[in-house]
């Protein structure tokens, strides 16, 4: 079942950007592979997905919300999170909302398929493939810490990834670790 695989290497590489005990939203969480990993790191995780069977597994790792975020209202209106995690999921009408959901000092870790993937497998429809530089475009206002756009050999796929942080409003700068002064 989707969401039971090992956590994304990209998430593992950049999860240190999250402050201890962060409130984390895992979008399209599936069975909770990232929720499990982040809960073990001591974070308070919430996953959202439309599949109740997958959420039944994910609830072992934190709070879950069953919602069709493509056809229904955003279940977290007015809320912000210390981290927002998205992998292998793209719904363009939601992109601005996801970016806005990152709290000051918080991090967005996003990884999904990009143009070129249609040459090696699925997804192949343009609706499900990022355009070149698209993650950089939608995260204007966040500070990009890391970005990749390219080909992975195992498994064969084209991906685009970003780790980006929302600066604190008072100074517009980042502090390491990412917390208020």
KEBA-41811 format. One record per atom (N, C-alpha, C): z, x, y; residue in one letter. Coordinates in steps of 0.2 Angstrom, whole numbers, plus 2048, in hexadecimal, padded with zeros to 3 digits. Atoms other than C-alpha are relative to their C-alpha. Layout:
<pts>
ZXYA;...
</pts>
This chain:
<pts>
8008047FAX;800800800X;800804806X;8007FC7F9X;7FC806812X;807801802X;7FA7FF7FDX;80B80E81AX;8058037FBX;7FB7FD805X;81381680AX;7FE8077FFX;8027F9801X;80A82680BX;805805804X;7FB7FB7FCX;812836812X;7FE7FF808X;8018017F9X;814836825X;7FB805803X;8057FD7FDX;80783C830X;802807802X;7FE7F97FEX;80784F833X;800801808X;7FF8007F8X;80484C846X;8067FD802X;7FA8037FEX;813841847X;8068057FEX;7FB7FB801X;81D84E83EX;800806804X;8007FA7FCX;81785C849X;8037FE807X;7FE8027F9X;81B852859X;8077FC801X;7FA8047FFX;82B848855X;805803803X;7FA7FC7FDX;83685685CX;8007FE808X;8008027F9X;83184F86DX;8047FA801X;7FC8067FFX;83B83F86AX;808803801X;7F97FF800X;84D840870X;8047FE7FAX;7FC803806X;85B83E863X;8017F9801X;7FE807800X;85E82C85EX;7FB7FC804X;8058047FCX;84E826867X;7FF7F97FDX;802807802X;849814866X;7F88017FFX;8077FF802X;83881585DX;7FC7FA7FEX;804806803X;82A80885BX;7FA8037FCX;8067FE804X;81E80B84DX;7FB7FA7FFX;8048067FFX;80F800850X;7FB8007FAX;804800806X;8057FA841X;8038047FAX;7FC7FB804X;813802836X;7FF7FF7F9X;801800807X;80D7FC825X;8078007FCX;7FA7FF804X;81A800818X;806804803X;7FB7FC7FCX;82480B824X;8008077FFX;8007F9801X;81F81D820X;803804806X;7FE7FD7FAX;822822832X;8077FE802X;7F98037FFX;832817833X;8058047FCX;7FC7FC805X;839820824X;802807803X;7FF7F97FEX;83683182BX;804800806X;7FC8007FAX;83D82D83CX;8077FE800X;7F9802801X;84C824836X;8048067FDX;7FD7FA803X;85083382CX;802805805X;7FE7FC7FBX;85083D83CX;8057FD805X;7FA8037FCX;85D831843X;7FD7FC806X;8038057FBX;85182684EX;8017F97FEX;800808801X;853813850X;7F97FE800X;807802800X;84280D84AX;7FF7F97FFX;803806800X;8397FD84CX;7F98007FEX;807800802X;8297F9843X;7FD7F9801X;8048077FFX;81C7EB847X;7FA8017FBX;806800804X;80F7E683BX;7FF7F87FEX;801807801X;8077D5836X;8007FF7F8X;7FF801807X;8097D8823X;8077FF7FEX;7F9800802X;8197D181DX;8028047FAX;7FE7FD806X;8187D980CX;801808802X;7FE7FA7FEX;8177EA814X;806801804X;7FA8007FCX;8257E6820X;8067FF7FCX;7FA800805X;8307E2811X;8028077FEX;7FE7F9801X;82F7F480DX;803804806X;7FE7FD7FAX;8307FA81EX;8077FF803X;7FA8027FEX;8407F1822X;8068047FEX;7FB7FC802X;84A7FD818X;801806805X;8007FA7FCX;84780A826X;8027FE807X;7FE8027F9X;84B7FF836X;7FE7F9801X;8028077FEX;8477EF83FX;7F97FF7FFX;808802801X;8367E783BX;7FF7F9804X;8038067FCX;82C7DA845X;7FA7FE7FDX;806802803X;81F7D083CX;7FC7FC806X;8038037FBX;8127CC849X;7F8803800X;8077FE7FFX;7FF7CC84BX;7FF802807X;8017FD7F9X;7FD7D785AX;7F9800803X;8078007FEX;7EB7D585BX;7FE7F9802X;8018077FFX;7EB7C285CX;8057FC803X;7FA8047FEX;7FC7BD862X;803804806X;7FD7FD7FBX;8087C2870X;8038077FEX;7FD7F9802X;80F7D4871X;8077FE7FFX;7F9802802X;8207D2869X;805804804X;7FB7FC7FDX;8287DF874X;7FF800808X;8028007F8X;8237D9886X;807802804X;7FB7FE7FBX;82E7E1893X;8058057FDX;7FC7FB803X;8357EE887X;7FD806800X;8037FA800X;833800887X;8048047FAX;7FE7FC806X;83680D879X;800808802X;8007F87FFX;83B820879X;7FA8037FCX;8067FE804X;82C82286DX;7FC7FA7FEX;805805803X;81D818868X;7FB8047FBX;8047FC805X;81481E858X;7FB7FB7FEX;805804803X;803818853X;7FC8057FCX;8047FC804X;7F981F845X;7FB7FB7FCX;806803804X;7E881983DX;8007F8802X;8008077FDX;7E8809848X;7FD801807X;8038007F9X;7DD805857X;7FF7F8802X;8028077FDX;7DD7F4861X;800801807X;8017FF7F9X;7D67F8872X;8047FC805X;7FD8047FBX;7DD7E987BX;808801800X;7F97FF801X;7EF7EF876X;802807803X;7FE7F97FEX;7ED80187CX;804801806X;7FC8007FAX;7F37FF88EX;8087FE7FFX;7FA803802X;8027F5887X;8048067FDX;7FC7FB804X;80780387BX;802806805X;7FE7FB7FBX;806810889X;8067FE804X;7FA8037FCX;811805894X;8068007FDX;7FA800804X;81D804886X;8048067FFX;7FC7FA801X;822816887X;805801806X;7FB7FF7FBX;832818891X;800807804X;7FF7F97FDX;83582689EX;8038057FBX;7FE7FB805X;837836894X;7FE7FF7F9X;802802807X;83082D885X;7F98037FEX;8067FD803X;82283387AX;7FB7FB7FDX;805804804X;81282B873X;7FD8057FCX;8037FC805X;80C832863X;7FA7FB7FDX;805804802X;7FB82B85FX;7FB8047FCX;8057FD804X;7EE82F851X;7FC7FB7FDX;805804804X;7DF82684BX;7F9802800X;8077FE802X;7CD827846X;7FC800807X;8047FF7FAX;7C082C853X;7F88007FEX;8077FF802X;7AD82C854X;7FE8057FCX;8027FB805X;7A5835846X;8027FE7F9X;7FD802806X;7B082D839X;7FB7FC7FCX;805804803X;7A1822835X;7FC8047FBX;8047FB804X;79883182DX;8048027FAX;7FC7FE806X;7A6834821X;8047FB7FCX;7FC805804X;7AE82481CX;8027FA805X;7FD8067FCX;7B8815823X;806802803X;8048057FDX;7BC80F82FX;7F9803803X;8067FD7FEX;7AA810835X;7FD7FB806X;8038057FAX;7A8801842X;803803807X;7FE7FD7FAX;7A9807854X;8067FD803X;7FA8047FDX;7B77FA858X;8068047FDX;7FA7FC803X;7C280584DX;800807801X;8017F97FFX;7BD816853X;801802807X;7FF7FE7F9X;7C381E863X;7F9804802X;8057FC7FDX;7B682586FX;802807802X;7FE7F97FEX;7B6837874X;804800806X;7FB8007FAX;7C583A87FX;8037FA802X;7FD8077FFX;7CB82887EX;807800801X;7F9800800X;7DD82C87BX;802804807X;7FE7FD7FAX;7DD83888AX;7FF7FB806X;8018057FBX;7D682A895X;8057FA800X;7FB806800X;7E281C890X;807803801X;7FA7FD7FFX;7F1828892X;801803807X;7FF7FE7F9X;7EF82C8A4X;8067FE803X;7F98027FEX;80082C8ACX;8058037FBX;7FC7FC804X;80783589DX;7FE807800X;8027F8800X;80884889BX;7FE8017F8X;8027FF807X;7FE84D88CX;8038077FEX;7FC7FA803X;80885A881X;7FB8037FBX;8047FE805X;7FB85B874X;7FA7FB7FFX;806804801X;7E9854870X;7FB8037FCX;8057FD805X;7DD856862X;7FA7FA800X;805805802X;7CC84E85FX;7FB8047FCX;8057FC804X;7C2854850X;8007FD7F9X;801801807X;7BF85583EX;8068037FBX;7FB7FE805X;7CC85682FX;7FC8007FAX;8047FF807X;7C585C81EX;8047FC7FBX;7FD804806X;7D3854813X;8057FC803X;806803802X;7D2846813X;7FB800805X;8057FF7FBX;7C184781BX;8007FA805X;8008067FBX;7C283D82CX;7FF804807X;8017FE7F9X;7BF83F83FX;8067FC803X;7FB8037FCX;7CF83C849X;801802807X;7FE7FE7F9X;7D683C85AX;8087FF800X;7F9800800X;7E884085EX;803802806X;7FD7FE7F9X;7F484186DX;8077FF7FFX;7F98017FFX;806844870X;801801807X;8008017F8X;80A83F882X;8077FD802X;7F98027FDX;81A83D88CX;8007FD806X;8008037F9X;81E83289AX;806804804X;7FC7FD7FCX;82683C8A8X;8067FC803X;7FA8047FCX;8378378B0X;7FD7FE807X;8038027F9X;83282D8C0X;803804806X;7FD7FD7FAX;83E8368CCX;7FD807801X;8037FA7FFX;8368478CAX;7F98017FEX;8077FF803X;8268448C0X;7FF8067FBX;8007FA804X;82B8538B6X;8037FF7F9X;7FD801806X;8308558A4X;8068057FFX;7FB7FC802X;84085C89EX;8018017F9X;7FF7FE807X;84386588DX;8078017FFX;803806804X;84A85D883X;7FF7FA805X;8028067FCX;84384D88AX;8067FB801X;7FA8047FEX;852845892X;801800808X;7FE8007F8X;8588408A4X;804806801X;7FC7FA7FEX;86084E8AEX;8077FD801X;
</pts>
